[in-house]
Amino acid sequence: MVDAYALEFVEPNYEHFDAFLQKAKRPSLLQSFPYAYAIRQTQKLQPRLGVIKKNEEEIGFFSTFEASTLLGFLHVLTIDRGPCWFKGHGNVDDMYGFSKALDAYAPARFGRQRRFMPEISKGQLYRGWKKREREKAYRTIWLDISKDEKALQSNMEKKWRNALSKAERQDQKMEIGNGADIPWFLQGYLKDRLAKKYPGPSLSFLKTLMEMAAQSDDLLLLKATQKNRILAAICVIKHGNAATYQTGWTTLEGRSANAHHFLLWRAIKMLKEEEIQYLDMGGINTETAKGVTDFKDGIGGKRAQLIGQFG
């Protein structure tokens, strides 16, 4: 029997996203409600939430961002780091079947711009999707935090583990922030970004993303202080059984005290208490952000490189 794959769209509200995320295995932040809301508010793309069915059984979900004009003749379709598969599903055949159904939903044509970045490191898509050879493949680091703390520390690079040990000997304190602290966090982020001249999300997007995550209790905002001086701050966002290290910043004093190591380890311990199993360390780039990549690498996670972008 040939498996039949179909797509069914539902209202892209928090309740539907949350229900799907609870059934998904290691979902990405880019397939969550706060991310969909932030894109809609800041980029004016409309999110759509789809269910993947295989022989009438729900096996996963995906979020698209779309815009159209001229009665639909001009059409933009974007899917980043999807779909998300429910536990027990998501093999090579499922991805092929989904990509074929997605191509049928929005086939390539003049006037339609498509971008599909599937959350797989290997596999094959339906022949209707053409790889964008000039686009670099997205890379990140996944850390399995379901392991016990001793195992996690033993998997850290020696330099990272020593930095954490030094940080914990300092007179540092951790404070947990909330939605009211977002403006303060963003001020520090902007100051740090301008000083170090690194790329990153816009303030408006980050503010909207963090505010929506805070409303659903999915925001983890931590800051390190020492003698009433702020050393560093990090933002982590939860989504299903996973979380993403979104961004953070450190002062010169904080760098000397290894405050970022201190905060990230505290965040991992807090996530473990909530039975979060995976931490996505965020994108890495050895060419333009080697220092940040080395920091993320040192924690002992596993690198993942997606197969690329398709249109």
C-alpha positions, -999 to +999 in steps of 0.1 A: +000+000+000+013+035-009+012+059+020-010+089+015+003+123+029-020+153+032-018+188+048-046+203+069-045+239+081-058+251+115-060+284+133-024+295+142-031+303+178-011+296+209-034+267+220-028+248+187+009+255+187+013+244+223-007+212+218+015+202+188+048+211+205+039+189+234+038+159+210+068+168+190+103+154+193+130+182+196+111+210+179+129+243+169+120+277+181+112+288+146+082+265+147+067+280+179+039+305+185+061+334+199+083+332+168+053+331+145+038+361+163+070+381+162+074+375+124+038+386+118+042+418+138+076+429+125+078+415+090+041+415+080+041+379+069+011+359+078+017+326+097-002+295+088-002+263+109-005+230+092-009+194+104+008+166+085-014+135+080-002+101+069-031+077+060-054+101+081-031+099+111-015+131+124+023+127+124+036+162+126+031+199+121+047+229+103+044+267+103+046+287+071+049+324+066+031+338+036+022+370+018+004+376-014-009+404-036-025+408-071-052+383-062-026+358-052-005+360-083+025+373-063+030+349-035+058+344-009+061+311+011+087+305+038+093+275+060+123+276+083+135+246+103+104+226+099+084+204+099+083+191+135+075+154+138+055+137+165+073+110+184+075+078+163+074+096+130+097+116+108+117+091+088+131+096+053+098+085+037+078+109+059+100+139+048+097+130+012+059+126+015+056+159+033+077+178+007+056+163-021+024+174-004+039+209+003+049+212-034+013+203-044+000+230-020+023+257-034+040+245-066+068+265-082+056+290-107+063+325-121+053+350-094+058+327-065+089+329-043+095+298-021+120+291+006+121+258+024+148+251+050+139+216+063+151+205+098+171+175+086+208+168+081+203+142+054+175+129+032+158+136+000+130+160-009+104+156-037+118+165-071+097+197-072+121+214-048+153+227-062+183+234-039+196+269-036+233+261-041+245+296-032+229+296+002+251+283+030+236+255+051+224+264+085+245+251+114+237+249+151+246+229+182+222+207+201+228+197+237+210+168+253+204+180+288+184+149+298+218+135+310+227+139+346+248+170+356+280+149+361+278+135+326+271+170+312+301+185+329+323+156+318+313+162+281+324+199+283+357+209+269+384+213+296+387+250+290+349+255+293+347+233+324+376+252+340+359+286+332+327+274+348+346+262+379+363+296+381+329+314+378+314+294+406+342+304+429+335+340+423+311+360+444+284+360+417+247+359+422+220+350+397+188+369+394+157+357+375+140+383+354+105+385+339+087+405+312+092+438+330+130+433+326+129+430+288+135+467+281+165+467+304+179+435+288+175+450+253+193+481+263+223+460+273+220+439+241+220+470+219+250+485+237+269+453+234+260+447+197+270+482+187+303+480+206+312+446+192+296+451+157+281+416+154+249+407+134+217+398+152+179+402+152+164+436+152+154+452+185+117+452+174+117+415+166+136+405+197+113+426+219+081+411+204+095+376+206+105+379+242+073+396+253+052+368+237+074+341+253+070+358+286+032+358+283+032+321+279+058+315+307+083+303+281+109+330+287+140+324+309+158+357+315+188+355+338+214+380+349+246+377+369+256+403+394+285+409+417+285+436+445+254+451+429+272+454+395+256+436+365+281+412+348+260+395+321+225+385+310+211+357+289+178+350+272+165+314+267+132+305+252+113+273+258+093+254+231+079+220+239+106+196+252+134+219+239+147+254+245+169+278+226+197+300+238+184+331+220+210+358+229+230+373+257+256+399+265+285+403+289+304+433+304+342+434+306+339+425+342+316+397+334+340+383+308+368+383+334+345+365+358+332+340+332+297+351+340+283+338+307+294+303+316+279+307+351+245+318+337+243+292+309+250+264+334+224+277+358+199+279+329+205+243+320+199+232+356+166+252+357+155+237+323+163+202+336+140+208+366+112+215+341+120+183+322+133+201+291+154+176+272+172+196+246+190+229+243+195+245+209+226+267+213+216+288+183+232+292+149+270+291+146+294+306+121+331+299+123+339+326+098+321+357+112+316+347+148+344+323+158+346+334+194+308+328+200+311+295+181+340+283+203+319+292+234+289+272+222+311+243+210+328+241+244+297+231+263+299+197+247+268+195+224+266+179+190+269+200+158+241+197+133+242+210+098+209+212+078+208+200+042+202+236+029+176+258+014+152+249-014+128+268-036 
